Amino acid sequence: MKRTRTAAVLATAVLALLPVTARADTAHPDPRPVTGQQIIHDPTVIRLKSGRYVAYSTGGVIGARLSEDTRHWEDAGNAFAEPPAWWYEYNDTGDPWAPDISYRDGRYWLYYAVSSWGTNHSAIGVATSRSGLPGTWTDHGKVFGSGTTDPYNAIDPSLIEADGRLWMAFGSYWTGIRMVELDPRTGKAADGAPVHHLATRPDEPYAVEGPAVVKHGRYYYLFASYDACCSGVNSTYKIKVGRSTSVTGPYTDSTGTPMLEGGGDLLLAGHGRYIGTGGQSVFRDKGRDRLAYHYYDAEDGGTPKLGLNSLTWGRDGWPAVR
């Protein structure tokens, strides 16, 4: 329901008088409490064959955290001891972004992006490991790239297998989310593979990025981060979702609005101390789906921290955060 302009102004004025910690929104649940090393950005999480959990993230040379139960997390250093030399073609620091971890064919696969802020001269790379633990990764170089003449940005990778084929969603403000097929043998872009367009917004700067694609029932679900990241308590990141019967789309929200026309159902937004929820991924944990993301803690100077929630599915097939 739309509020009148007067009501909206009054509501904003009242909220402005309240402390940040009092602005809880019951429509958006808090993350489950975690202890230990909570600082993280763009988390990707997996339960290893050993039974432990590992989370990789933006920061360092792909920062690593380990946990026995997803409640207490220990700093585990970095995926790599030092940046591979080819990363420096895309930025001066060798700092990778937004990793994505998955398991297939007896190996863990870690995808990541290298770029610089404000440019689409970017690349996605891949590394593999038998254990998935930090310090055990072998880098295999560039998977897919973008240049300043391309209408997309090769960052924020997310892998999914569909109908016996391997796909990678990616993208950011350069017209939003895209997808390309990968060669399952190499894990790199298939020769001559077209780039599919999955989601965007009608106006620049488009502000939709960080895809995660999940299969549930007969649908593929596209989760994406909307609005502004990386500004501490001023961040406006939020997570939206749409679905399609085809992995390459078209994706629509529950009203039927295409995600290529700005559609998307709101799944999780900032509330209370938990500001700018986004950079999300979905992982399977003992038969259940879990949502991992970062938020900026308004009670800790806007420090980015790990958010974890259960992801449930309604009878209508749409996901909800619990």
Rosetta blueprint (number, residue, H / E / L):
1 M L
2 K L
3 R L
4 T L
5 R H
6 T H
7 A H
8 A H
9 V H
10 L H
11 A H
12 T H
13 A H
14 V H
15 L H
16 A H
17 L H
18 L L
19 P L
20 V H
21 T H
22 A H
23 R L
24 A L
25 D L
26 T L
27 A L
28 H L
29 P L
30 D L
31 P L
32 R L
33 P L
34 V L
35 T E
36 G E
37 Q L
38 Q L
39 I E
40 I L
41 H L
42 D L
43 P L
44 T E
45 V E
46 I E
47 R E
48 L L
49 K L
50 S L
51 G L
52 R L
53 Y E
54 V E
55 A E
56 Y E
57 S E
58 T L
59 G L
60 G L
61 V L
62 I L
63 G E
64 A E
65 R E
66 L E
67 S E
68 E L
69 D L
70 T L
71 R L
72 H E
73 W E
74 E E
75 D E
76 A E
77 G E
78 N E
79 A L
80 F L
81 A L
82 E L
83 P L
84 P L
85 A H
86 W H
87 W H
88 Y H
89 E H
90 Y L
91 N L
92 D L
93 T L
94 G L
95 D L
96 P E
97 W E
98 A E
99 P E
100 D E
101 I E
102 S E
103 Y E
104 R E
105 D L
106 G L
107 R E
108 Y E
109 W E
110 L E
111 Y E
112 Y E
113 A E
114 V E
115 S L
116 S L
117 W L
118 G L
119 T L
120 N L
121 H L
122 S E
123 A E
124 I E
125 G E
126 V E
127 A E
128 T E
129 S E
130 R L
131 S L
132 G L
133 L L
134 P L
135 G L
136 T L
137 W L
138 T E
139 D E
140 H E
141 G E
142 K E
143 V E
144 F E
145 G E
146 S E
147 G L
148 T L
149 T L
150 D L
151 P L
152 Y L
153 N L
154 A L
155 I L
156 D L
157 P L
158 S E
159 L E
160 I E
161 E E
162 A E
163 D L
164 G L
165 R E
166 L E
167 W E
168 M E
169 A E
170 F E
171 G E
172 S E
173 Y L
174 W L
175 T L
176 G E
177 I E
178 R E
179 M E
180 V E
181 E E
182 L E
183 D L
184 P L
185 R L
186 T L
187 G L
188 K L
189 A E
190 A L
191 D L
192 G L
193 A L
194 P L
195 V E
196 H E
197 H E
198 L E
199 A E
200 T L
201 R L
202 P L
203 D L
204 E L
205 P L
206 Y L
207 A L
208 V E
209 E E
210 G E
211 P E
212 A E
213 V E
214 V E
215 K E
216 H E
217 G L
218 R L
219 Y E
220 Y E
221 Y E
222 L E
223 F E
224 A E
225 S E
226 Y E
227 D L
228 A L
229 C L
230 C L
231 S L
232 G H
233 V H
234 N H
235 S L
236 T L
237 Y L
238 K E
239 I E
240 K E
241 V E
242 G E
243 R E
244 S E
245 T L
246 S L
247 V L
248 T L
249 G L
250 P L
251 Y L
252 T E
253 D L
254 S L
255 T L
256 G L
257 T L
258 P E
259 M H
260 L H
261 E H
262 G L
263 G L
264 G L
265 D E
266 L E
267 L E
268 L E
269 A E
270 G L
271 H E
272 G L
273 R L
274 Y E
275 I E
276 G E
277 T E
278 G E
279 G E
280 Q E
281 S E
282 V E
283 F E
284 R E
285 D E
286 K L
287 G L
288 R E
289 D E
290 R E
291 L E
292 A E
293 Y E
294 H E
295 Y E
296 Y E
297 D E
298 A L
299 E L
300 D L
301 G L
302 G L
303 T E
304 P E
305 K E
306 L E
307 G E
308 L E
309 N E
310 S E
311 L E
312 T E
313 W E
314 G L
315 R L
316 D L
317 G L
318 W L
319 P E
320 A E
321 V E
322 R L
